[in-house]
Amino acid sequence: MNFIEELKWRGMMHDFMPGTEEQLQKEMTTAYVGIDPTADSLHIGHLVSIMMLKHFQLAGHKPIALIGGATGMIGDPSGKSEERNLLSEDELRHNEGAIKAQLLKFLVFEDAENRAEIVNNYDWMKEFTFLGFLREVGKHLTVNYMMAKDSVKKRLETGLSFTEFTYQLVQGYDFLHLNETKNCKLQMGGSDQWGNITTGTELVRRKNGREVFGLTCPLITKADGNKFGKTEQGNVWLDPNYTSPYHFYQFWLNGSDVDAERYIKIFTLFPKEKIDALIEEHRQAPHQRILQRELAEDITIRVHGKEAYDTAVKASGILFGKGTAEALKELPEDVFLAVFDGVPMHNVEAGVIQDGVGMVDFLSEKTGIAKSKGEARRMLKEGSISINKAKTTEDQQVSSEMLINGKYILVQRGKKNYYLVTVR
């Protein structure tokens, strides 16, 4: 299966210029995807373009990841309702380094004729003078041509700065530069980049008379129409400091069946036969969430490693009914807090439990989990209270021996109501 066919069955093809498929069949071709370093981590929205580069390399072609050190100082108006805040050069340099480290997990950068490369457009843009850019680039494209782009037309009513208006020229020059220096003949990106990509192909044609190509993938959304990769906490990041491996794993695990069928094609490297078999198996027993589990396992291991995946699975089991006090205590503190992020928090002083405190007093007077001693007694008689995943009774006490990570006690009422007590 060639590259175009691979993208089509995976649902990763939106549009491509005539002649693209013929070019890829003719010779090993170099293609690039641009990523503006507006943060010091990629998020899962970037993974679609990265997976395109991965499939491109597997098909025998050469991928280039372009870090937009220069374009990131301007801000792309495509798909944006207002102008971005501009980052300082120091912020951009820091972000570039972090993104490069993440890209190393996905592409092969050595020991192959088609080894991947990372380039930075700041390297060739930093010496450009304003007058030089106008003469070398600006004169080749008319204002009429640039105004016809959707990314420009959609912003005319709300306002578009000259800086943003010229973004397509800067991105177009990237394609020209890579074509001249690395014989790059294809630019790929999301469907919102079609205007910028075709500006690049037109600039190459008008300046050098060469034929180059463009290809886009669909912008991924969830089945409910909401933006892919967005949660209540914001973007789902690849950096574990921004999105914990546990929350990363949970994002994929909690997807709908419709989304999981699409995502397993886009975000894994599983062959068509395996994916078709998994989809059929899932449809026979959807309650087992086979697709979600396979997808979550594959992508969590590739981004965070096997150990982080195993910990996330263990933590998930604890939250949903499985697990013991010993299992809770084995979780690293950051994972433990990630699992119970958002549950009601209560604080007590260490002296309160040092010599042990009765369960009724602990639930009512010391923490306020129960509104009164009477309510605490009722909950305990009903058998609905667990401490650190162990059922408890009225005649038991809470002591410092129960502490998780030396400072936490987990109280559970029924199956779904959790309370985290921090002992200070």
MARLO-728037 format. One record per residue (C-alpha): x, y, z; residue in one letter; residue number from 1. Coordinates in Angstrom, 3 decimals, always signed. Example, Ala and Ser with C-alpha at 12.3 -4.5 7.8 and 13.67 -1.06 7.14 Angstrom:
<nodes>
NODE          X          Y          Z   rest    nr
NODE    +12.300     -4.500     +7.800      A     1
NODE    +13.670     -1.060     +7.140      S     2
</nodes>
This chain:
<nodes>
NODE          X          Y          Z   rest    nr
NODE     +0.000     +0.000     +0.000      M     1
NODE     +1.480     +3.366     -0.995      N     2
NODE     +1.493     +6.487     +1.160      F     3
NODE     -1.658     +8.043     -0.342      I     4
NODE     -3.626     +4.785     -0.016      E     5
NODE     -2.383     +4.383     +3.577      E     6
NODE     -3.658     +7.836     +4.545      L     7
NODE     -6.989     +7.317     +2.793      K     8
NODE     -7.996     +4.110     +4.607      W     9
NODE     -6.837     +5.598     +7.897      R    10
NODE     -9.103     +8.638     +7.393      G    11
NODE     -6.086    +10.966     +7.293      M    12
NODE     -6.542    +12.405     +3.803      M    13
NODE     -8.355    +15.678     +3.152      H    14
NODE     -6.871    +16.992     -0.093      D    15
NODE     -3.762    +16.778     -2.242      F    16
NODE     -2.561    +18.543     -5.376      M    17
NODE     -2.703    +16.799     -8.775      P    18
NODE     +0.492    +14.893     -9.495      G    19
NODE     +1.334    +14.212     -5.824      T    20
NODE     +0.762    +10.468     -6.026      E    21
NODE     +2.747    +10.190     -9.251      E    22
NODE     +5.657    +12.088     -7.672      Q    23
NODE     +5.744     +9.726     -4.680      L    24
NODE     +5.694     +6.668     -6.938      Q    25
NODE     +8.506     +8.068     -9.108      K    26
NODE    +11.235     +8.518     -6.464      E    27
NODE    +12.080     +8.872     -2.795      M    28
NODE    +10.597    +12.280     -2.016      T    29
NODE    +11.318    +14.752     +0.773      T    30
NODE     +8.346    +16.333     +2.561      A    31
NODE     +7.996    +18.634     +5.546      Y    32
NODE     +5.478    +19.568     +8.217      V    33
NODE     +5.778    +22.834    +10.133      G    34
NODE     +5.206    +23.199    +13.877      I    35
NODE     +5.235    +26.641    +15.474      D    36
NODE     +6.848    +26.450    +18.942      P    37
NODE     +4.158    +28.432    +20.786      T    38
NODE     +4.577    +26.157    +23.856      A    39
NODE     +7.384    +23.991    +25.220      D    40
NODE     +5.471    +20.798    +24.510      S    41
NODE     +3.542    +19.263    +21.667      L    42
NODE     -0.086    +18.376    +22.373      H    43
NODE     -2.035    +15.500    +20.865      I    44
NODE     -3.414    +17.790    +18.164      G    45
NODE     +0.118    +17.825    +16.719      H    46
NODE     +0.189    +14.030    +16.615      L    47
NODE     -1.869    +13.887    +13.420      V    48
NODE     +0.848    +15.694    +11.442      S    49
NODE     +3.574    +13.702    +13.195      I    50
NODE     +1.836    +10.437    +12.295      M    51
NODE     +1.694    +11.632     +8.676      M    52
NODE     +5.468    +12.089     +8.777      L    53
NODE     +5.831     +8.635    +10.366      K    54
NODE     +3.793     +6.931     +7.629      H    55
NODE     +5.705     +8.948     +5.027      F    56
NODE     +8.995     +7.598     +6.377      Q    57
NODE     +7.657     +4.034     +6.574      L    58
NODE     +6.691     +4.347     +2.896      A    59
NODE    +10.372     +4.957     +2.103      G    60
NODE    +10.336     +8.750     +1.857      H    61
NODE    +12.270    +11.387     +3.801      K    62
NODE    +10.446    +13.461     +6.442      P    63
NODE    +11.462    +16.895     +7.712      I    64
NODE     +9.976    +18.437    +10.853      A    65
NODE    +10.261    +22.198    +10.621      L    66
NODE    +10.296    +24.045    +13.945      I    67
NODE     +8.938    +27.517    +13.236      G    68
NODE    +11.366    +29.643    +15.208      G    69
NODE    +10.713    +32.522    +12.787      A    70
NODE     +7.019    +31.958    +11.992      T    71
NODE     +6.373    +31.443    +15.704      G    72
NODE     +7.453    +35.053    +16.234      M    73
NODE     +4.621    +36.193    +13.922      I    74
NODE     +1.612    +33.941    +14.526      G    75
NODE     -0.468    +32.139    +11.897      D    76
NODE     -3.956    +33.670    +11.407      P    77
NODE     -5.363    +30.418     +9.950      S    78
NODE     -8.348    +29.277    +11.987      G    79
NODE     -7.850    +32.069    +14.536      K    80
NODE    -10.413    +34.736    +15.393      S    81
NODE     -7.857    +37.116    +16.872      E    82
NODE     -4.141    +37.790    +16.786      E    83
NODE     -1.847    +35.715    +18.983      R    84
NODE     +0.394    +37.122    +21.657      N    85
NODE     +3.962    +37.199    +20.336      L    86
NODE     +6.573    +35.214    +22.266      L    87
NODE    +10.052    +36.479    +23.045      S    88
NODE    +13.052    +34.962    +21.305      E    89
NODE    +14.212    +33.342    +24.575      D    90
NODE    +10.808    +31.684    +25.047      E    91
NODE    +10.848    +30.407    +21.477      L    92
NODE    +14.366    +28.957    +21.799      R    93
NODE    +13.356    +27.103    +24.975      H    94
NODE    +10.214    +25.758    +23.300      N    95
NODE    +12.162    +24.537    +20.265      E    96
NODE    +14.503    +22.428    +22.389      G    97
NODE    +11.615    +20.756    +24.216      A    98
NODE     +9.749    +19.952    +20.983      I    99
NODE    +12.852    +18.448    +19.377      K   100
NODE    +13.208    +16.042    +22.316      A   101
NODE     +9.597    +14.863    +21.849      Q   102
NODE     +9.938    +14.348    +18.091      L   103
NODE    +12.793    +11.915    +18.701      L   104
NODE    +10.221     +9.418    +20.060      K   105
NODE     +8.355     +9.145    +16.760      F   106
NODE    +10.756     +9.412    +13.822      L   107
NODE    +14.009     +7.665    +12.866      V   108
NODE    +16.805    +10.240    +12.729      F   109
NODE    +19.782     +8.036    +11.905      E   110
NODE    +21.101     +5.015     +9.970      D   111
NODE    +18.835     +5.364     +6.955      A   112
NODE    +18.932     +7.094     +3.584      E   113
NODE    +15.517     +8.536     +4.379      N   114
NODE    +16.400     +9.493     +7.969      R   115
NODE    +14.293    +12.282     +9.420      A   116
NODE    +15.629    +15.786     +9.921      E   117
NODE    +14.652    +18.689    +12.142      I   118
NODE    +15.171    +22.193    +10.791      V   119
NODE    +14.402    +25.644    +12.176      N   120
NODE    +13.239    +28.409     +9.856      N   121
NODE    +14.799    +30.998    +12.144      Y   122
NODE    +18.173    +29.781    +10.841      D   123
NODE    +17.477    +31.124     +7.336      W   124
NODE    +15.122    +33.983     +8.234      M   125
NODE    +17.264    +35.713    +10.884      K   126
NODE    +19.623    +37.324     +8.353      E   127
NODE    +16.857    +38.494     +6.015      F   128
NODE    +16.456    +42.277     +5.903      T   129
NODE    +13.021    +43.772     +5.405      F   130
NODE    +13.966    +45.199     +2.015      L   131
NODE    +15.611    +41.935     +1.031      G   132
NODE    +12.465    +39.976     +1.826      F   133
NODE    +10.311    +42.387     -0.175      L   134
NODE    +12.597    +42.026     -3.193      R   135
NODE    +13.185    +38.260     -2.970      E   136
NODE     +9.706    +37.131     -1.960      V   137
NODE     +7.094    +39.894     -1.900      G   138
NODE     +7.326    +40.810     -5.573      K   139
NODE     +6.397    +37.311     -6.755      H   140
NODE     +2.850    +37.227     -5.339      L   141
NODE     +0.098    +39.786     -5.851      T   142
NODE     -2.030    +41.274     -3.088      V   143
NODE     -5.095    +39.935     -4.930      N   144
NODE     -3.700    +36.391     -4.684      Y   145
NODE     -2.992    +36.769     -0.971      M   146
NODE     -6.387    +38.371     -0.215      M   147
NODE     -8.197    +35.408     -1.779      A   148
NODE     -7.022    +33.062     +0.986      K   149
NODE     -9.725    +31.987     +3.452      D   150
NODE     -7.415    +32.689     +6.409      S   151
NODE     -7.315    +36.341     +5.275      V   152
NODE    -10.936    +36.786     +4.168      K   153
NODE    -12.340    +35.443     +7.446      K   154
NODE    -10.374    +38.016     +9.438      R   155
NODE    -11.042    +41.152     +7.403      L   156
NODE    -14.118    +42.106     +9.432      E   157
NODE    -12.480    +41.658    +12.840      T   158
NODE     -9.115    +43.058    +11.767      G   159
NODE     -5.899    +41.580    +10.419      L   160
NODE     -2.494    +43.082    +11.101      S   161
NODE     +0.131    +43.416     +8.376      F   162
NODE     +2.236    +40.983    +10.399      T   163
NODE     -0.383    +38.243    +10.134      E   164
NODE     -1.163    +39.128     +6.503      F   165
NODE     +2.452    +38.399     +5.549      T   166
NODE     +2.565    +35.080     +7.425      Y   167
NODE     +1.711    +33.132     +4.274      Q   168
NODE     +4.725    +34.710     +2.532      L   169
NODE     +7.074    +33.638     +5.314      V   170
NODE     +5.692    +30.091     +5.288      Q   171
NODE     +5.816    +30.089     +1.503      G   172
NODE     +9.482    +31.056     +1.641      Y   173
NODE    +10.149    +28.072     +3.943      D   174
NODE     +8.968    +25.774     +1.151      F   175
NODE    +11.089    +27.653     -1.390      L   176
NODE    +14.183    +27.433     +0.832      H   177
NODE    +13.733    +23.714     +1.555      L   178
NODE    +13.123    +23.024     -2.122      N   179
NODE    +16.342    +24.802     -3.073      E   180
NODE    +18.527    +23.398     -0.282      T   181
NODE    +17.059    +19.918     +0.370      K   182
NODE    +15.090    +19.202     -2.822      N   183
NODE    +11.892    +19.143     -0.745      C   184
NODE     +8.914    +18.668     -3.063      K   185
NODE     +5.968    +18.218     -0.699      L   186
NODE     +4.496    +20.177     +2.199      Q   187
NODE     +1.928    +18.524     +4.469      M   188
NODE     -0.323    +19.868     +7.224      G   189
NODE     -3.847    +20.182     +8.554      G   190
NODE     -6.659    +21.226     +6.226      S   191
NODE     -6.584    +24.745     +7.684      D   192
NODE     -3.072    +25.080     +6.197      Q   193
NODE     -4.160    +24.584     +2.572      W   194
NODE     -3.973    +28.312     +1.800      G   195
NODE     -0.464    +28.679     +3.220      N   196
NODE     +0.699    +25.490     +1.496      I   197
NODE     -0.573    +26.557     -1.925      T   198
NODE     +1.091    +29.947     -1.454      T   199
NODE     +4.355    +28.055     -1.050      G   200
NODE     +3.811    +25.947     -4.167      T   201
NODE     +2.948    +29.075     -6.166      E   202
NODE     +6.022    +30.930     -4.901      L   203
NODE     +8.303    +28.038     -5.927      V   204
NODE     +6.656    +27.889     -9.352      R   205
NODE     +6.898    +31.630     -9.992      R   206
NODE    +10.450    +32.027     -8.726      K   207
NODE    +12.130    +28.856     -9.994      N   208
NODE     +9.626    +27.263    -12.359      G   209
NODE     +9.666    +24.002    -10.380      R   210
NODE     +6.659    +21.822     -9.627      E   211
NODE     +6.075    +21.041     -5.956      V   212
NODE     +3.071    +19.614     -4.154      F   213
NODE     +0.800    +19.976     -1.146      G   214
NODE     -1.219    +17.507     +0.941      L   215
NODE     -3.519    +18.014     +3.922      T   216
NODE     -5.244    +15.839     +6.516      C   217
NODE     -8.634    +16.594     +8.093      P   218
NODE     -8.814    +18.570    +11.311      L   219
NODE     -9.727    +15.954    +13.897      I   220
NODE    -12.820    +16.542    +16.005      T   221
NODE    -14.670    +14.387    +18.519      K   222
NODE    -17.944    +12.675    +17.673      A   223
NODE    -19.869    +15.415    +19.515      D   224
NODE    -18.270    +18.056    +17.281      G   225
NODE    -15.985    +19.459    +19.974      N   226
NODE    -12.311    +20.092    +19.337      K   227
NODE    -10.125    +17.015    +19.567      F   228
NODE     -7.638    +16.918    +22.434      G   229
NODE     -9.386    +19.498    +24.599      K   230
NODE    -10.535    +18.648    +28.128      T   231
NODE    -11.779    +20.696    +31.052      E   232
NODE     -8.132    +21.069    +32.052      Q   233
NODE     -7.163    +22.318    +28.562      G   234
NODE     -4.999    +20.608    +25.948      N   235
NODE     -3.758    +17.056    +26.405      V   236
NODE     +0.025    +17.511    +26.292      W   237
NODE     +2.840    +15.063    +25.611      L   238
NODE     +4.918    +16.534    +28.433      D   239
NODE     +4.129    +14.621    +31.672      P   240
NODE     +4.559    +17.848    +33.661      N   241
NODE     +1.499    +19.305    +31.898      Y   242
NODE     -0.615    +16.176    +31.419      T   243
NODE     +0.244    +13.278    +33.695      S   244
NODE     +0.653     +9.843    +32.071      P   245
NODE     -2.418     +8.780    +34.068      Y   246
NODE     -4.604    +11.570    +32.633      H   247
NODE     -3.071    +10.984    +29.188      F   248
NODE     -4.036     +7.298    +29.394      Y   249
NODE     -7.516     +8.173    +30.669      Q   250
NODE     -8.142    +10.563    +27.759      F   251
NODE     -7.849     +7.719    +25.236      W   252
NODE     -9.544     +5.157    +27.479      L   253
NODE    -12.625     +7.334    +27.987      N   254
NODE    -13.259     +8.081    +24.303      G   255
NODE    -16.563     +7.163    +22.688      S   256
NODE    -16.841     +4.044    +20.534      D   257
NODE    -17.207     +6.211    +17.406      V   258
NODE    -14.079     +8.197    +18.254      D   259
NODE    -12.083     +5.086    +19.156      A   260
NODE    -12.805     +3.553    +15.716      E   261
NODE    -11.362     +6.670    +14.050      R   262
NODE     -8.499     +7.292    +16.452      Y   263
NODE     -7.086     +3.766    +16.382      I   264
NODE     -6.543     +4.189    +12.628      K   265
NODE     -4.966     +7.637    +12.969      I   266
NODE     -2.807     +7.332    +16.079      F   267
NODE     -1.473     +3.770    +15.948      T   268
NODE     +0.690     +1.953    +13.423      L   269
NODE     -1.455     -1.186    +13.570      F   270
NODE     -1.983     -2.721    +10.088      P   271
NODE     -5.413     -2.698     +8.478      K   272
NODE     -6.052     -6.397     +9.169      E   273
NODE     -5.473     -5.988    +12.908      K   274
NODE     -7.590     -2.842    +13.149      I   275
NODE    -10.476     -4.409    +11.216      D   276
NODE    -10.339     -7.429    +13.550      A   277
NODE    -10.279     -5.206    +16.668      L   278
NODE    -13.238     -3.169    +15.414      I   279
NODE    -15.268     -6.327    +14.789      E   280
NODE    -14.308     -7.746    +18.196      E   281
NODE    -15.280     -4.468    +19.853      H   282
NODE    -18.674     -4.394    +18.142      R   283
NODE    -19.418     -7.893    +19.455      Q   284
NODE    -18.692     -6.810    +23.063      A   285
NODE    -18.607     -2.987    +23.283      P   286
NODE    -18.812     -3.063    +27.099      H   287
NODE    -15.262     -4.454    +27.205      Q   288
NODE    -13.972     -1.265    +25.480      R   289
NODE    -11.416     -3.258    +23.483      I   290
NODE    -10.663     -0.441    +21.030      L   291
NODE    -10.165     +2.144    +23.767      Q   292
NODE     -7.862     -0.156    +25.723      R   293
NODE     -5.726     -1.091    +22.714      E   294
NODE     -5.475     +2.550    +21.632      L   295
NODE     -4.660     +3.832    +25.126      A   296
NODE     -1.998     +1.165    +25.647      E   297
NODE     -0.251     +1.732    +22.318      D   298
NODE     -0.079     +5.502    +22.414      I   299
NODE     +0.685     +5.818    +26.142      T   300
NODE     +3.653     +3.446    +25.803      I   301
NODE     +4.975     +5.306    +22.749      R   302
NODE     +4.739     +8.700    +24.446      V   303
NODE     +5.530     +7.860    +28.093      H   304
NODE     +7.022     +4.340    +28.147      G   305
NODE     +5.921     +0.951    +29.463      K   306
NODE     +6.496     +1.718    +33.151      E   307
NODE     +4.312     +4.839    +33.074      A   308
NODE     +1.615     +2.868    +31.218      Y   309
NODE     +1.661     +0.051    +33.803      D   310
NODE     +1.343     +2.584    +36.618      T   311
NODE     -1.571     +4.294    +34.857      A   312
NODE     -3.373     +0.954    +34.452      V   313
NODE     -2.835     +0.099    +38.115      K   314
NODE     -4.079     +3.529    +39.171      A   315
NODE     -7.172     +3.184    +36.973      S   316
NODE     -7.997     -0.141    +38.576      G   317
NODE     -7.791     +1.401    +42.036      I   318
NODE    -10.180     +4.192    +41.109      L   319
NODE    -12.767     +1.852    +39.625      F   320
NODE    -13.169     -0.570    +42.468      G   321
NODE    -10.072     -2.759    +42.355      K   322
NODE     -7.118     -2.376    +44.661      G   323
NODE     -6.125     -2.389    +48.303      T   324
NODE     -4.516     -0.081    +50.832      A   325
NODE     -1.173     -1.633    +49.917      E   326
NODE     -1.749     -0.854    +46.220      A   327
NODE     -2.637     +2.733    +47.087      L   328
NODE     +0.548     +3.127    +49.093      K   329
NODE     +2.636     +1.781    +46.207      E   330
NODE     +1.521     +4.582    +43.885      L   331
NODE     +3.983     +7.483    +43.505      P   332
NODE     +2.557    +10.638    +45.090      E   333
NODE     +2.143    +12.459    +41.775      D   334
NODE     +0.161     +9.529    +40.329      V   335
NODE     -1.934     +9.215    +43.488      F   336
NODE     -2.823    +12.924    +43.325      L   337
NODE     -3.537    +12.689    +39.584      A   338
NODE     -5.978     +9.822    +40.164      V   339
NODE     -7.926    +11.757    +42.790      F   340
NODE     -7.596    +15.176    +41.204      D   341
NODE    -10.830    +17.106    +41.683      G   342
NODE    -12.286    +15.108    +44.598      V   343
NODE    -13.311    +17.097    +47.699      P   344
NODE    -10.314    +17.880    +49.935      M   345
NODE    -10.244    +18.069    +53.741      H   346
NODE     -7.361    +19.006    +56.025      N   347
NODE     -6.635    +17.838    +59.593      V   348
NODE     -3.690    +18.439    +61.877      E   349
NODE     -1.295    +15.536    +62.433      A   350
NODE     -1.923    +15.579    +66.179      G   351
NODE     -5.568    +14.663    +65.609      V   352
NODE     -4.747    +11.126    +64.482      I   353
NODE     -1.396    +10.613    +66.209      Q   354
NODE     -2.892     +8.486    +68.987      D   355
NODE     -5.907     +7.395    +66.999      G   356
NODE     -9.315     +9.035    +66.600      V   357
NODE    -12.732     +7.382    +66.549      G   358
NODE    -14.301     +6.868    +63.141      M   359
NODE    -17.466     +8.858    +63.987      V   360
NODE    -15.456    +11.866    +65.222      D   361
NODE    -13.106    +11.651    +62.226      F   362
NODE    -15.952    +11.728    +59.693      L   363
NODE    -17.950    +14.462    +61.433      S   364
NODE    -16.052    +16.843    +63.701      E   365
NODE    -12.505    +16.423    +62.322      K   366
NODE    -13.175    +16.473    +58.558      T   367
NODE    -16.805    +17.469    +57.978      G   368
NODE    -17.342    +14.612    +55.514      I   369
NODE    -20.471    +13.815    +57.541      A   370
NODE    -22.629    +16.758    +58.629      K   371
NODE    -23.168    +15.310    +62.109      S   372
NODE    -22.231    +12.400    +64.328      K   373
NODE    -25.649    +10.924    +63.673      G   374
NODE    -25.076    +10.971    +59.927      E   375
NODE    -21.606     +9.450    +60.419      A   376
NODE    -23.079     +6.600    +62.468      R   377
NODE    -25.766     +5.950    +59.826      R   378
NODE    -23.170     +5.783    +57.028      M   379
NODE    -21.009     +3.394    +59.037      L   380
NODE    -23.962     +1.133    +59.956      K   381
NODE    -24.955     +1.001    +56.275      E   382
NODE    -21.427     -0.219    +55.483      G   383
NODE    -20.966     +2.529    +52.906      S   384
NODE    -17.656     +3.956    +54.260      I   385
NODE    -14.208     +2.715    +53.236      S   386
NODE    -10.854     +4.059    +54.428      I   387
NODE     -8.029     +3.511    +51.943      N   388
NODE    -10.233     +1.034    +50.040      K   389
NODE    -11.000     -1.063    +53.161      A   390
NODE    -14.533     -1.226    +54.595      K   391
NODE    -14.693     +0.270    +58.074      T   392
NODE    -17.021     +0.190    +61.098      T   393
NODE    -17.983     +2.515    +63.929      E   394
NODE    -15.696     +0.845    +66.466      D   395
NODE    -12.523     +1.321    +64.401      Q   396
NODE    -10.070     +4.225    +64.667      Q   397
NODE     -8.102     +6.319    +62.195      V   398
NODE     -4.387     +6.395    +63.022      S   399
NODE     -1.129     +7.614    +61.507      S   400
NODE     -0.363     +4.055    +60.365      E   401
NODE     -3.028     +4.487    +57.687      M   402
NODE     -1.301     +7.413    +55.962      L   403
NODE     -0.583     +7.122    +52.243      I   404
NODE     +2.696     +8.765    +51.212      N   405
NODE     +2.966     +9.907    +54.808      G   406
NODE     +0.150    +12.440    +54.604      K   407
NODE     -3.068    +11.271    +52.906      Y   408
NODE     -6.142     +9.279    +53.899      I   409
NODE     -8.661     +8.276    +51.242      L   410
NODE    -12.286     +8.132    +52.346      V   411
NODE    -14.878     +6.532    +50.069      Q   412
NODE    -18.653     +6.645    +50.467      R   413
NODE    -20.439     +4.141    +48.285      G   414
NODE    -18.901     +3.367    +44.906      K   415
NODE    -18.331     +6.827    +43.461      K   416
NODE    -17.919     +9.411    +46.229      N   417
NODE    -14.310    +10.023    +47.237      Y   418
NODE    -12.818    +12.450    +49.782      Y   419
NODE     -9.120    +13.102    +50.190      L   420
NODE     -7.944    +14.018    +53.670      V   421
NODE     -4.551    +15.691    +53.938      T   422
NODE     -2.879    +15.353    +57.300      V   423
NODE     -0.652    +18.363    +57.983      R   424
</nodes>
